[in-house]
Amino acid sequence: MRSRFADQWPTLLVAALAGTFGVALLHVTGLLAAAIAADEVTGQSDTVALLLGIVATVFIVIAVYVSAIVTANTVATVVAGRTRLIALLRLIGSTARAQRAHIAREGLGIGLVGAVIGVVAGTGLAFVLEEVAVATDLMPATEYGYLNPAVVLPAIAVVVTTWLASWVGSRRVLQVRPIQAIGNSAEQDREDLGRRRVRNVSAGVLFVLGVGLLVAGVVWGLTEPYGVLVGMAGGILSFTGIVLGAHVVMPPVLRLVGRMLGGSPAARLAAENAVRHPERSSRMTIGLVIGVTLVTTFAVTMESYRALLLEAQRAQPEVYAGIDEMLNVTIAIFTVLIGFSAVIAAIGMVNTLSLSVMQRTRELGLLRALGFDRRQLRRMIMAESAALTLAATVTGIVLGFGYGWAGAQALLGGAQGVPAIVLPGIPWAMFGGLLLAAGVLTLVASIAPSRRAMRVAPVVALAVE
């Protein structure tokens, strides 16, 4: 039991980070609300308080959504690595449902531990952020009680989503046959995934329905800021469609990126690996796509929000005088918090890449037997990591720009009292930062897997695991 639980530590890490994010966001929102209420300018505006509450709600929902997707992908990768063990248990009498229930119970326990860690760490993080903001005069000292019973809500959300994500991610168990205990098991190829018509049709329906709700949110946002809630639902539905259809969406992007890696054997093999196993590649990339999409969406929305307020300040300086400071504080704090979701997604990719390399021991050993030296294996792992990271980053930036503009339009389309089209703000510095972060992530994600790959002896390729 201990060995079976040991490979779930990546899931625990994701659950703890998600709990930390939700609890910290709840405390920080309370701190900002207190600071805004005490401010002479923003304290008189019901609109600012309303927008803050809406944005906080959106971020909490997004945090839960991101952690659920990353957890489901991590669990699916763990289950893929347990295929032969599960098949062996099936061979001696266990049922697929019993094995799936066991993994779901693991998820429930991990969710409970992660939630407790999240409550403690999130409260500590919010306290540190407040002390730093007060010490640097970014915000005044406020009366806020950290013994807030509302922190139970994100903790419960972490437990429930981790359990559900474990249940959803373990659906692969139902496909494991007892005969696989004495043979090799492989990931499904693109042709097999293409025949999963129910999943593909569901992905298309969710995407179309989500886009429809996004449009409805934009239209409603021309009169009321509540349109952003409808847009958020549309964004979640449409992105869920992309997640379900990732095995169709990501291979063309990976193939395009693979051509940029060069023509060396290691680079060509890395590019082919990413395309040949679309299910595995989509699990590794979709979490990072979520993170980049989220950061880009937030940055575009905030840039649009800032531009709109500055324009209003120029038109009515007496009304909006002094709003710059509180606006900068709000954006800075939410930027730090939204970075947590990106960190969760990045860790998800590192986890799945590491687990994938662990599960490809025989493949790596066979490459050694065919003549690949350790340096070539390291280059292959790094090139594969680069292809996955770059493809996820580019896809996330494109999606995030669209979602960001839709969110800004739905939230701010009627902020001036009359319906208006909000021009999207373009955060060029953030785009450059994302590309730089993608390069760093490529190195970080490839270090541990490449070291593990270099320790594989050629004789392993001939052994039966």
N, C-alpha and C positions, 0 to 999 in steps of 0.2 A: 504493500500500500504506500509505503514511504516513497519508493522509486517512482510509482505512478503519479504521486502528487508533486514530486520534485520538478517535473517539466511544466508545472503550472505557475512557477514564480513570475513569468512575464505577465500573466493575467492579474496576479496580485499587484504588480507594479502599476498596471494600467488602472485598476480599481482604486488604488490608493491615490494616484494622481487625480483621477476624476473626482473623488471625494474631496480632496484638497481644493480643487478648482471651485466646486460648487459651494463649499462652506466659505471659502475666502471671498467669493463673489457676493454671497449673501451679506457678510459682514461689511465689505467695502461699499456695497450699495447703501447700507444703513448709515455708514460714516458720511458718504457723499450727500445723502438726503439731509442729514443733520447740518452739514456744512452749507449746503445750498439754502436751507431754511434760515440759517443765521446770517447769510450774506444779504447786504442791503439791496443789491440789484436782483439777483436771481431768486431771493427769498420771496419777492413779490410776484413772481411769475408762476402761475399754475401750470403753464405749458411746459416749462423746464422740468418741473417735478414729474409731470405726466410722461414726458419723453424718457426721463431717467428710469422710471418704473417699467416702461415698455421695453427699453433696451436691456435692462437687467433680466426681465422675463425671457426675452429672446436669447440672451447669452446662457442662461441656466438650461434652457431647453437644448440649445446647441451643445453644451458641455455633456449633457446626458446622452445625446445622440452620438457624438463623436466617440465617447467611451464605449457605448454599446457596439458600434461598428468595429472598432479596433479590438474589443474583447472577443467578438464573434469570429473575426479573422484569426486572432491568436489561438482561440480554442480549436478552430478548424485545422490550423497547422499542427497543433499538438495531437489532434485525433489522427491526422494523416501519418504522423510519426508512430502512432500506436497501432497502426493497422494490423500488423502481424500478431501483436500481443492480443488484440481484441479478437482476431480470427482464431487464435489458439484457444482462448476462453470459450469462443463459440463452439469450437471443435469438441471440447470436453463437457458441453452441456449448457453453457450460459446462453442467454438470449440477447438479441440486439437491443431490445427495449431495456433490459436490465443494465446493460453496459451504458446506454445513453442516460438512464436515470442516475447511474453512479457519477457520470461526468457532470450532470446537472447539480447533484448534491455537492460536488467539489466546488462548482461555481457559486453556490449559495454560501458555503463556508468562506470562500475567498472574498466574496462580496461583503460579508460581515466584518472580516478582518480589515479589508480595505476601507470600509466606511468608518471604522473606529480610528484608523490612522488618519483618514481624511479630516475628521472633525478636529483632532488635535493639531495636525499640521496646518489646516486651513485657518483655524483661529489664530495660531501663532504667526502665520504669514500676514494676515490682515493687521495684526497688532504691530508687526515690524513695519509694514507699509505706512501705517498711520504715524508711527514715531518718526520715520524718515521724512514723510511729507511735512510734519509739523516742524521738525528740526531744520529743514531747508526752506521753511516759510512758503511751501507750496499750498498749504491749507492751514486754517487756524485750528487750535485745539477745540475739540467738540466733546460734548457729554454723550457717550455711547456705551451701553452695557453689553459686554461680550457674552454674558450668560443669556444668550438668545435662544429660546426653545425652537425657533424656526430652523436652526441648523439640522434638526432631525429630518427635515424634508429632503435636502440633497443626500443625506446619509441613507435614507430609505430608498431614494432613487438609485443610488449606486448598488445597493443590495439587490434590488429588483432587476435592474438592467444587467448586472453581471450574471445573475441566475438565468434570465431569459436569453442573454447572449450565449451562455454556455449551452443552453438547450438548443438554440438555433444552430450554433456552430458545430454541435455534435451530431447533426443530422446525417453526416457522412457515415456514422456507425451503422445506420440501417442498410448501407450498401456493402458492408463488409461481409464476405462469405467465408465459411469455415475453411474452404479449400485454400484460401490465401495464406493460411498458417504454414503451408509446406511449399509455397511458391513465392514469386516476387510480386509485389503490388506496385502499381504505377499510378501517377496522376492521370486524370482524364485528359485526352488531347482535344484539339479544337473541334474535330469532327464529332466526338462524343458529346461535347458541350452544346454543339449546334443542334443536336437532336433533342435537347431538353426544351421542348416547345412551350410547356406551361411556364417555366421560368422566364424564357425569352419574351413571351407574350405579356406576362405580368410586368416585366421591366418596361416594356414599351407603353403599356397602359398607365403605369405609375408616372412615367416621365411626361406623357402627354397631359395627364390630369394635373400634375404638379405645375407644368408650364401654364395651364389654364388658370390655376389659382394665383400664380405669380402675376399674370395679366390683370386678374380681378383685384388683387391687392394694390397694384399700381393705379388702377382706375379709382378705387375707393380712397386711396391716399391723396387724391386731388382735393378731397373735401375734409377728411379726418385722418389723423395719424394712426388710427387703429387698423388701417389698411396693411400696415407692416406685419400684423399678426397673421392675416390671411396670406400675405406674401411669404412669411416664415413657414407656414404649413405647406405652401406650394413648393418652397425651396427644399424642404425635407422630403416631400413626396417625389419630386423630380430627381433629387440626388439619390434617393433610395432606388429609383429606377436605374440610375447610372451604376450604382453599386451592384445590383442584381445582374445587370448586363455588362459588367466590367470585363468579362471574358471576351466580349465582342468589341467593346470600346477601346481597351488598352492595347491589344496586339498590333493594330495599325500604327499607333503612336510609338510603340516599342520598336517596330520594324524600321520606322523612319529614323528614330534616334540611333538604332543599331548601325545604320549605314554611316553614321558620323564617328564611330569608334575606331575606324581603320580596318585594314585587311589582314592583320596578324592572326595566326591561328587562335590565340587566346581571345582576341576581340571578336572574331567571327563566331567562335563557339559560345561566348557569353551572349551575343545577340541572338543566336539561334536558341539557346536555352530559355531566354526570356519569352520567345514567341512560341516555342514548341510546347510549353506547359502553361497555357493561358490561365488556368485556374490558380496555379501556384503564383504566377506573376501578378495576377489581379489581387490576390490576398496581400501580397507584399506592397503593392503600390497604392491600393485604394485608401488605406489609412493616411498615407502621406498626401494623397490628393485632397482628402478631407481637410487636413491641416492647412495646406497651402490655399485651398479655396476659402477656408474660414478667415485666414489672415488677410487675404486679398479683399474679401467681401467687407471685412471690418475697416480696412484701410481706405477703400474707395468710399464707403459710406461716411466715415469720419471726415475725409477730405471734402466731400460734398457738403457735409454739415457745417464744417468750418467756413467754407467759401460762402455758403448761404448766410451765416451769421455775420461774417465780415461785411458782406454786401448790405445787409440790413443795418449794420452799425454805421456804415458810410451814409446811408439814406436817412437814418434817424439817430444821430450820435447821442442826443440827450436821453434817449430811451435805453440804448444798449451800451452806454458808457460803463466801463469796468467789467464787462462780461468776459474779456479775454483771459483773465487769470483763472477764473473758474472753469472756462472751457478747456484751457490747457491742462489743468489738473485732472479734469474728468477724462480727457483723451489719454493722458499719460498713464493713469491708473488702469483704465480699461485695456490699454495696449499691453501692459504687463500681464494682466489677467488672461487676455485672449491668447497671449503667447503660450499659456499652459496647454491649451487645446492643441496647438502646433507641436508642443513637446510630447504630448500623449501620442499624437499621430507618428512623430518621428521615432519614438521609442517602439511603437508598434511595428514599424518597418524594420528597425534593427533586430527586434525579437524574432520576427518571421524569417528574416534572412539568415539569422544565426541558427534557428531551428531547422530551416531548409537545408543548410549545409550539413548539419548533424544527421539529417535523414538521407543525405546523398553520399554516404560513406563509400558504398560500393561503386557508385558512378565515379567518384574522385579516384578511388583506388584503381579502377579500370583505366582511367586516363593516365595515371602514373605507369601502369603496365604497358600502355601503348606508346610511351615515350615522353609524356609531359614531365618536365622537371618542376621543382617546387616554385621557382620563379614564375614559370608560365601559369601554374595554378593560382598563384597570388594575383597575377595580372588578370586572369579570367574572372576571379571573384570580384576584383575591384572594377573591372569593366562592366560586369553584370550589375553591380551596385550602382555604378554611374548611369547605366541605361535606365534602370528602374527609377532612380532619383530624378534624373532629368525629365523623363517622360511624365512622372507624377507632378513635378514642379510646373512644367509647361501647361499640362492639362488643368491643374489647379488654378493657375493664373488666369487662364481663359474663362473658366467657369466662375471664379471669384469676381472677375470684373463684371460679368453679366449679373450675377446675384447681388453684387454691391450696388450697381446702379439701380436695380429693381428695388432693393431695400431702401436706398436713399430717396427714391421717387415716392415709394409708398409711405415713408415716414415724414417726408418734408414737402411733398407736392402741394399741400395746402397750408404750409406754415406761415405764409405771408398774407393769409386771409383770402387769397384768390387762387384758383387753380393755376399751376405753373409747372413747366417742364424743368426738372433739375438736371443741369449738366453734370456728368460724372467727374469727380475729382480724380486726378491721376497721380498717385503717390510714387513718383519715379524712384525716390530713395528707397522705398520699401521693395520695389521690384528688384533693384540692385542688391539689396540685403538678402532677398530670397534666393537669388542666384548664388550669392556668396555662401549662404547657409546650406544650399544644396551641395556645393563642393565640399564643405566641411562634413556634412552628413555622409557623403559618399565615402570619405576617408574613415570616419568613425564606424560606419556600418560594415566596412570591409575588413577592419583590423582583426576582430575576434574570429570571424568565419575563415579568413585567409590563413590565420595561424593554425586553426583546427584542420583546415584542408591540407596544409603542408605536413602535418603529422601523420597523414594517411599513408600507409605502406602499400606498395603494389600488390602484395599477397592478399590484402584485404579484399580485392576485387574477386578473388576466387573462393572466398569463404562464404559460408551460408550464415546469415545473421539470424 
